[in-house]
Amino acid sequence: MKLVLGVANLNQSYGLNNEKTSEKKSIEIINYSKDKIKYIDTASAYSGFNNILYKINLEKFKINTKISDIKGKDFNEVYSDINKKINLCLKNYKKKKINILFLHRPREILNKRRGKYIIKSLKKLKQKKIIKQIGFSIYSTSEILVLIKTYKPDIIQGPFSLFDQRILNSGVL
């Protein structure tokens, strides 16, 4: 089994109770996890976590991260925007590659032309070994069926807990 440390609620309000984990507690959680968990799940949208990056060492973690709001009208513009977002992640996390790059809003690929440019860009970065796997971060089971008609990712990330088992109960898996 692979455990992943999700940091969406570190140093910001998030989750069921919408409570904020303090900066000090967030740093303690990361430091405690370093020798126990190999993967960390981040996103450019996690501003609270990104605000404490300079105070933590992610060296022992493999990075899974999300990008969204991809800009560009043609392949070169789309590729450039994705590459810029990934390079910023690599710089911020002090890494040479991304383990899994998730599309935070994977519906962006449903636009026929731009979607092809996005997928082609991600495949190119995977081929260059800048990213190891391509994934979708989904929030509803209906998204899965629509999205995989356009592209079958290496991995799909979605909500799953003791309280939220709709992906399992839907039969989509």
Secondary structure, DSSP 8 states (H G I E B T S, - for coil): ---EEE-TTBTSEETTTTEEB-HHHHHHHHHHHTTT-SEEEEETT-HHHHTTGGG---TTSEEEEEE-----SSHHHHHHHHHHHHHHHHHHHT-S-EEEEEESSGGGGGSHHHHHHHHHHHHHHHHTTSEEEEEEE-SSHHHHHHHTTT---SEEE---SSS--HHHHHT--
